[in-house]
Amino acid sequence: MKNTIDTPPKCTLKLRFTPSSSHGESLSFEALRTSVLLSSSPQETGDTARIRLHGPSLNNFFQMGMADAKTTQQTSIFSILSQAEVQIEAYSENQSPTLIFHGKVSQCKSVLQGTERFLEVLAQSSLLYTTLPSAPLSYENPVYASEILKSLCDTQQIQLQNNGFEALLQPPFLLQGNFLQQVKNLVNAQNGFFHFDTLQKTLFVGKDELLKPTDALKIPTDALYENVHFSDSFLSLSCLFQPNLQLGQSITLQSNLLKATDSSLLGESAYLPPWNGSWILDSLKHELSTEKTSSKWKTTLLAHRSA
């Protein structure tokens, strides 16, 4: 199958950094040359964003300090951003901005390459909630895991979507650590799956699948970037950026008929691609870049065959 996309659409990435309350106002970047590698994985890993910003307008930015509201002293911009929350919006022509990432910066540095300096940032969604304190939970009587999860989520004002995770736990049972640590210890001990979506502020939990069956998202042939790699059970493909995909979601591939030469008929025959059908998403990676020479606007996904 050939690449069906000649050039990606004209795209824009907007980043907003929000420092802690003592470090002043938010910083936004929109017109810079920007690249973002965004990956989503289940369990405690969550979403990770690798960001690179560059351009002449950053030269003064690297020299800049910001006033600390408490000490009235200048603070390094890298120190400020290393404690900041970051939100990323993406949109192409004739589309409204879509929030695709919300997390907290874990690393921030400048990189000199030739005569240019880049701002490189690593951010993780899980850092928003690893600092949330949770009181230790102990139980003297049998209790369902779903009840514990609901109690944890209610305390943090987080929605819970439970798809069949109903293990009955026998006492004594103790959960310690922050919110995500308690969820991890509880779900992993029962061989379950979970993903915390910071954009929806929802914890998805399941025994076999993360999401309850819903209408599948259809990916048409003209959105595919390159060859589809598949087996009877697993699928890997790249397609035009799909901002609405989420882990555990069902997708349907509907590729057009393919032509093949049939020597017995001395001509061509048509057949449906064997990767057509329903699949469940296991991991996602978005590669987005507004570079003129290496523009990217694609999603790569891994999935397994829907039962």
N, C-alpha and C positions, 0 to 999 in steps of 0.2 A: 504494500500500500504506500503510495507516495504522500509526501507532505502536502496537505490540502490548504495550508495557509501561506500565502506569499510573503506578506509583511504584517506584523502585529498592528493593531490600531494605535492611534495617537493617544498616549496615556499620561496620567499625572499621579504622582505620589505626594501626599501631604503628611508631614510628621509633626507631632506636637509633644514637646517635653515639658513636664510639669514638675519642677523641683519641690522639695519639702517646703513647708510654709515659711521657714526662716530664710529662704534663699530667693525670695522675690517672685516675679511673674513668670508665666509660661513662655517658652520659645517655640516658634513655628517655622518650618521650612517647607517651601512648596516649589519654588522655581529653580532649585538646584538640580544638578546631575545626581541622581539617586539610584541606588540599587538595594533591593531587599530580598533576602532569602528567608522565607517563613516556612517552618516545618511544624506539623502537628502529630503528636504521638499519644497513645492512651497511657493509662496508669499515672504515676506521679510526674512524668516528664513534662506533660503539657505542651504548650506552644512556645517555640523559640524563634526570635527574629534576629538575623544578622544584617546590620544596616551599614551602608557606606554612603557618605555625603561628600561631595567635592565640587570645586568650582572657585573662580577668582574671588567671589564674594565671601568665601570662608577665611581668606588671609587675615583680615582684621579680627575675625571671630576668635581665632586661635590665640590672639594676644589679649583678649578681653577678660576682665574679671568682673564679678558682680558683687555688689555690696551686700554684706550679711546684715539682715535687719536687726539682729540681736547685738552683734559686736561692732557694727559700723566699719568693719574691716573688709578689704578686698579678698575674695575667695576664688581660687582657681576654677575656671569654667568646667574642667574635667572632674573636679571634686563635686561640683554642683550636679552635673549630669549623672554622675555615678550613683546618685541617690534618687534620681528622678523617675517618675512614671512616664511611659511613652505610649502614644496612640498613633496608629498608622491608618490612613484612609487611602483608598485607591479608586480611580475612576478613569474611564476612557471617554471618547467623544460621545456626546448625547446621552451620557449617563450621570446619575447623581452619585456623589461620593459614598462609598461603603466602608464602614469601619471594619478592618480585617485583623487588627491586633491591638491588644491592650495588655501591657505588662510593666515590668520594672527593670531598669538597667542594672546589669551585673558587671559589665566591663565597658570602659570608654577610653579611647586612646587616639592619638594622631599618628598617621603613617606618612613618611616622606617617600615618594616614588618619583624619581627624576626631579623635576622642578615643581611638582605638585604635592600638596599636602591633603590628606584625606582624614575625615573623621570617621572612625570605625566604632560601632556600638553593638554590643551583644545584650539582648533583653530577653527575659523569660516571664511568661504569664504566671507561673506558679509562685513567683516572688511576691505577688500581691497578697497572697494568703498564707505563706509560710510563717509570717510573723503574727498571724491571728492566734491569740491565746485560747486554749480550750482546757477546761478543768478536767482532771482525770476522771474516767468513768469506770465504775466497778459494779458488778451485778452478782447478787446472791441467789437469784432464781433464773430458770431458763428464760431466754429472751430472743426474739427474732431480730436478725441483723437489720431488717428493714426499719424496725422501730428505733434502733440506735442511730441509723443514718438520718432518719427524719428528725430526731432530736438534735443531732449535730448541725444539720442544715437550718433548722428553725432558729437555733441560737445565733447563727451568723447571717440570718436573713438571706439564705441561699435556697433556690428552688431545687427540688429533687425529682428526677425522672427515673423511676425504678422499673426495669424490664426483667422481672422474674428472679430477683435476688432475694430469696426468702429463707436463708439458712437459719435453723434454730440452734442457738448457742447454749452450751451447758456451763453452769458455774463451776468454779470461780472464773470470772472473766474481767480483765482490766485493760483499759485503753489509756495510753499516755501520749503526750506530745501536742503539737499544734493541730489545727483543723485537718490539714492534708495528711499529716502523719497518722492521725487516728483513722481517717478514711482508708489510707493505704494498708495499715495493719489489719483492719477489719476485713476489707474486701479480698486482699491477697491471701489471707489465711483460709478463705473459703473458695479459692481458685476462681474468683470472679473478675470482672473487668470494670474499669471506671475511667471517666474522663471529665475533668472540670473545665467547662467552657466559661472563660471570664467575660466574653462578650455578652452571653446570655445570662451570666451569673447563675448557671445551672450545673448541678452535679448529675452526670449520667452514669448509671450503674446497671449492670446486667450479669446474668449467669452465663449465657451463651452469646448473646448479642447486646450491644450497648443501647440500641434504639428499638422501640416498638415498630412493627411494620407500618410504613406510611407510603404514600404515592412516591414512586421512584423518580429521581431526577434523570431526565433523558439527555444524553450527550450525543449530538448528531455527528455524522461523518465529517462535515466541513469544519468541525471544531477540533479535530484530531491533528496533532503536530507531526507525528512520525509513526513508525511501525508499532503495532501492538504486540507485546510479549505476553504469552499466556500458556497455561496448561489446563488440564481438566479442572483444577482446583484454584489456581491463582492467576492474577492478572496484573500487568504493569503497563501504563500508558501515559503519554503526555498530550495535553490538549490546551486550547485557549483558556486563559485564566477563568476559573470558576469560583467566584467569591462566596457562593452560597453552599458549598459542600461542607459537610461536617463528618467527623469520625462516626462509624457505625451506621451511616446512612446507606440506603439502597440506591444504586444507580442502574440505569438500563442503557445498554449500548445498542444502537440501531444503525449499523453500517449498511451501505448500499450493497447490491449484488456485485460480486466480483466475477471477472471473466477468467476462464481457464481453457487452455487448448486440450481438446479431447481427440487423441489420435485415432480412436476407433470410429469417430464420427466425421473425421477429416474437417473439423471446424472448431468453433468455440462454444463452450457451454457456460452457464452462469450458476453460481451457488451463493448461499448466504454465508457470510463470515462465521467461523465457529466461535468467535468471541462474543457474538451477539447474545443478549440475554441480561439477566439480573446478577449484580455483584454487590458485596457489602464492603464498604471502605474500611481499610485497616490503618492506613497512614496517608498523609498529604504533604506535599511540598509545593510552595508557590515561589516562582522565580520572576521577580518584577524589576525592570530597569528602565529608566528614562534616558539612558545613554543614546546619543544619536547613532554611534557606530556599532553598538551592540545591544540594541533595544530588545528586551524580553518581556513577555506578558503571558506566562504559561503556568499550568498546574500539572504536576506529576503525581500520580496516585498508585497505591498498591491496594489490591482488593482480593477477596476470596469469593468463590461461587456461592450464590444464595441457594439455600436448600429448596 
